[in-house]
Amino acid sequence: MSSGEAAFIAALQALALPGAARGLADDCAVLGVGGENLVLTHDMMVEGVHWLAGQDPADVAWKLLATNLSDLAAKGAEPIGVLLGYTLGADDARFAEGLGEALAHFGVPLLGGDTVRGTGGRSPGAQTLGLTALGRATCRPVPSRSGACPGDGVWITGPVGAAMLGFEALQSGSTADSTAYRRPVPRLAEGRALAPLVTAMMDISDGLLLDARRMAEASGVTLALDPAPIPLPAGLPPERTRDAITWGDDYELLFTLPPGTEPPCLATRIGTVLIRGEHPLLLDQAAPEGPLGYEHG
Amino acid sequence: MSSGEAAFIAALQALALPGAARGLADDCAVLGVGGENLVLTHDMMVEGVHWLAGQDPADVAWKLLATNLSDLAAKGAEPIGVLLGYTLGADDARFAEGLGEALAHFGVPLLGGDTVRGTGGRSPGAQTLGLTALGRATCRPVPSRSGACPGDGVWITGPVGAAMLGFEALQSGSTADSTAYRRPVPRLAEGRALAPLVTAMMDISDGLLLDARRMAEASGVTLALDPAPIPLPAGLPPERTRDAITWGDDYELLFTLPPGTEPPCLATRIGTVLIRGEHPLLLDQAAPEGPLGYEHG
């Protein structure tokens, strides 16, 4: 994130409701409406930044929906519906086809939205898409990234690095499977099952190490990760482990559970929550160096 | 609207929930949540299309909020909050300043959102913004554009054409007042006061004639407008009346009331609802020719 963007987000956070401000930092807003806890998120995607120019628009539509639903999954929320903000592109019919497929797959209705055309007067620039997803929280308190307690176990629902391998396959035009990058699957059922048990939960869209550090910062603790058990995709060369744990786009859930609590879904324990030490994140007992993941902007 | 965009919107509408589909066509979605009727809208704005390149970003922020709140006003809804989708631009700090001013003015909290940077690899293109507004309906049934009945009066809350004059002042660099274009004021209080009384209501963002025809089509009636009483801004040359009633961006409310019902706010009666005849819209007893307003896309 550039300092300009950080300043802008800080300025927006100053405008936001206390408690709602976290909705501006890769997280959902939670809002009481008529006895329900509504969970709200809005994520954008830009051609050439969040997807490869020339990628199948049906896959782009799928990913736009999936990344927003992943934010709901991290709250244990049940999706209610979505609103689409769409800049017309090269193959809108194909986008609509992919969106229809994804909405049907996840059982989520399209509620509304807006479509616009870029200006004709200057270069059309990159296509920009936005999606707002609404969900209903299924338990109280709604999980957040800020509740991890010293002594808790740190868990993850699945491997990291599969999206990276998929991206590389797509970019190189190889025949290797790129599904994990093109059509991520949000952990909605897992999120709902975990929500009543976790002390903290988030999705790891920006890379395991970066998102783990964010959880540690939000919770005021240190997360000590053990590299050995971190699940990696089959076929990942061992020298690429560091890439896999910093690349992002995997949409697994990272969560913490009190000692003795077992997760009600497939998951792997990858660390322990410690009292806040010098560093918010330890990997194999040392603060990891270099970039930890994908910084937005 | 191009045929491609119309086909795309038709494809999206086929994906939408029955009853929610209208949220894709310049209207809000209405959704029951926890005993409340939630009203949802998402509108986008593109540099060079919805605002002049080089315009004060604080005014752009104001307008982005105001246009979305105007959709809520047309439902008689009380704003709950908004989510922002923001592509970083030339002066983000100034945008945040204007957004803060507008949020405070309308008493609406920022709940969350996302910021992205366009690609560096190609021309940055036009800045694209999106905003999702949530509101709480204050009466049932929630007003829509589809309830106008033969015999109803057709009313409007204020003048049309002021935004056009403001735009022209801004574009020409004259000293004339451009506030109506730069900082429109959604008719939130009027919308709430009118909601229990109206048979149909909408805001007229795209031009009086075009939006009146949309209301007529949605209601299956003919709207017969009388040009004489249509309120126009002071100083409008008489030969520009046609421009004023087709230009749009005024954000007044257009509504229908049963015979004998008087509006509880300042408003002007400009016509009568008729049984559907050959044309959905009559102006001075004839179907108006030529473009009726701003067609999206």
Chai-1 contact restraints between the chains, C-beta under 6 A:
chainA,res_idxA,chainB,res_idxB,connection_type,confidence,min_distance_angstrom,max_distance_angstrom,comment,restraint_id
A,F8,B,D92,contact,1.0,0.0,6.0,A-B,restraint_1
A,F8,B,A96,contact,1.0,0.0,6.0,A-B,restraint_2
A,A11,B,A96,contact,1.0,0.0,6.0,A-B,restraint_3
A,L12,B,A96,contact,1.0,0.0,6.0,A-B,restraint_4
A,L15,B,G100,contact,1.0,0.0,6.0,A-B,restraint_5
A,L15,B,L103,contact,1.0,0.0,6.0,A-B,restraint_6
A,L15,B,L110,contact,1.0,0.0,6.0,A-B,restraint_7
A,A16,B,L110,contact,1.0,0.0,6.0,A-B,restraint_8
A,L17,B,P109,contact,1.0,0.0,6.0,A-B,restraint_9
A,A20,B,L111,contact,1.0,0.0,6.0,A-B,restraint_10
A,G23,B,L111,contact,1.0,0.0,6.0,A-B,restraint_11
A,G23,B,G112,contact,1.0,0.0,6.0,A-B,restraint_12
A,L24,B,G112,contact,1.0,0.0,6.0,A-B,restraint_13
A,L24,B,G113,contact,1.0,0.0,6.0,A-B,restraint_14
A,A29,B,L111,contact,1.0,0.0,6.0,A-B,restraint_15
A,A29,B,G112,contact,1.0,0.0,6.0,A-B,restraint_16
A,V33,B,V33,contact,1.0,0.0,6.0,A-B,restraint_17
A,V33,B,G34,contact,1.0,0.0,6.0,A-B,restraint_18
A,V33,B,E36,contact,1.0,0.0,6.0,A-B,restraint_19
A,G34,B,G34,contact,1.0,0.0,6.0,A-B,restraint_20
A,G34,B,G35,contact,1.0,0.0,6.0,A-B,restraint_21
A,G34,B,E36,contact,1.0,0.0,6.0,A-B,restraint_22
A,G35,B,G34,contact,1.0,0.0,6.0,A-B,restraint_23
A,E36,B,V33,contact,1.0,0.0,6.0,A-B,restraint_24
A,E36,B,G34,contact,1.0,0.0,6.0,A-B,restraint_25
A,L40,B,L111,contact,1.0,0.0,6.0,A-B,restraint_26
A,H42,B,L83,contact,1.0,0.0,6.0,A-B,restraint_27
A,H42,B,G85,contact,1.0,0.0,6.0,A-B,restraint_28
A,H42,B,G113,contact,1.0,0.0,6.0,A-B,restraint_29
A,H42,B,D114,contact,1.0,0.0,6.0,A-B,restraint_30
A,H42,B,T132,contact,1.0,0.0,6.0,A-B,restraint_31
A,D43,B,D114,contact,1.0,0.0,6.0,A-B,restraint_32
A,M44,B,G85,contact,1.0,0.0,6.0,A-B,restraint_33
A,M44,B,D114,contact,1.0,0.0,6.0,A-B,restraint_34
A,M44,B,V116,contact,1.0,0.0,6.0,A-B,restraint_35
A,V46,B,V116,contact,1.0,0.0,6.0,A-B,restraint_36
A,G48,B,T119,contact,1.0,0.0,6.0,A-B,restraint_37
A,G48,B,G121,contact,1.0,0.0,6.0,A-B,restraint_38
A,V49,B,T119,contact,1.0,0.0,6.0,A-B,restraint_39
A,L83,B,H42,contact,1.0,0.0,6.0,A-B,restraint_40
A,L83,B,T132,contact,1.0,0.0,6.0,A-B,restraint_41
A,G85,B,H42,contact,1.0,0.0,6.0,A-B,restraint_42
A,G85,B,M44,contact,1.0,0.0,6.0,A-B,restraint_43
A,G85,B,G130,contact,1.0,0.0,6.0,A-B,restraint_44
A,T87,B,T128,contact,1.0,0.0,6.0,A-B,restraint_45
A,D92,B,F8,contact,1.0,0.0,6.0,A-B,restraint_46
A,A96,B,F8,contact,1.0,0.0,6.0,A-B,restraint_47
A,A96,B,A11,contact,1.0,0.0,6.0,A-B,restraint_48
A,A96,B,L12,contact,1.0,0.0,6.0,A-B,restraint_49
A,G100,B,L15,contact,1.0,0.0,6.0,A-B,restraint_50
A,L103,B,L15,contact,1.0,0.0,6.0,A-B,restraint_51
A,P109,B,L17,contact,1.0,0.0,6.0,A-B,restraint_52
A,L110,B,L15,contact,1.0,0.0,6.0,A-B,restraint_53
A,L110,B,A16,contact,1.0,0.0,6.0,A-B,restraint_54
A,L111,B,A20,contact,1.0,0.0,6.0,A-B,restraint_55
A,L111,B,G23,contact,1.0,0.0,6.0,A-B,restraint_56
A,L111,B,A29,contact,1.0,0.0,6.0,A-B,restraint_57
A,L111,B,L40,contact,1.0,0.0,6.0,A-B,restraint_58
A,G112,B,G23,contact,1.0,0.0,6.0,A-B,restraint_59
A,G112,B,L24,contact,1.0,0.0,6.0,A-B,restraint_60
A,G112,B,A29,contact,1.0,0.0,6.0,A-B,restraint_61
A,G113,B,L24,contact,1.0,0.0,6.0,A-B,restraint_62
A,G113,B,H42,contact,1.0,0.0,6.0,A-B,restraint_63
A,D114,B,H42,contact,1.0,0.0,6.0,A-B,restraint_64
A,D114,B,D43,contact,1.0,0.0,6.0,A-B,restraint_65
A,D114,B,M44,contact,1.0,0.0,6.0,A-B,restraint_66
A,V116,B,M44,contact,1.0,0.0,6.0,A-B,restraint_67
A,V116,B,V46,contact,1.0,0.0,6.0,A-B,restraint_68
A,R117,B,G297,contact,1.0,0.0,6.0,A-B,restraint_69
A,G118,B,A126,contact,1.0,0.0,6.0,A-B,restraint_70
A,T119,B,G48,contact,1.0,0.0,6.0,A-B,restraint_71
A,T119,B,V49,contact,1.0,0.0,6.0,A-B,restraint_72
A,T119,B,A126,contact,1.0,0.0,6.0,A-B,restraint_73
A,G121,B,G48,contact,1.0,0.0,6.0,A-B,restraint_74
A,S123,B,S123,contact,1.0,0.0,6.0,A-B,restraint_75
A,S123,B,G125,contact,1.0,0.0,6.0,A-B,restraint_76
A,P124,B,G125,contact,1.0,0.0,6.0,A-B,restraint_77
A,G125,B,S123,contact,1.0,0.0,6.0,A-B,restraint_78
A,G125,B,P124,contact,1.0,0.0,6.0,A-B,restraint_79
A,G125,B,G125,contact,1.0,0.0,6.0,A-B,restraint_80
A,G125,B,A126,contact,1.0,0.0,6.0,A-B,restraint_81
A,A126,B,G118,contact,1.0,0.0,6.0,A-B,restraint_82
A,A126,B,T119,contact,1.0,0.0,6.0,A-B,restraint_83
A,A126,B,G125,contact,1.0,0.0,6.0,A-B,restraint_84
A,T128,B,T87,contact,1.0,0.0,6.0,A-B,restraint_85
A,T128,B,T128,contact,1.0,0.0,6.0,A-B,restraint_86
A,G130,B,G85,contact,1.0,0.0,6.0,A-B,restraint_87
A,G130,B,G130,contact,1.0,0.0,6.0,A-B,restraint_88
A,T132,B,H42,contact,1.0,0.0,6.0,A-B,restraint_89
A,T132,B,L83,contact,1.0,0.0,6.0,A-B,restraint_90
A,T132,B,T132,contact,1.0,0.0,6.0,A-B,restraint_91
A,G297,B,R117,contact,1.0,0.0,6.0,A-B,restraint_92
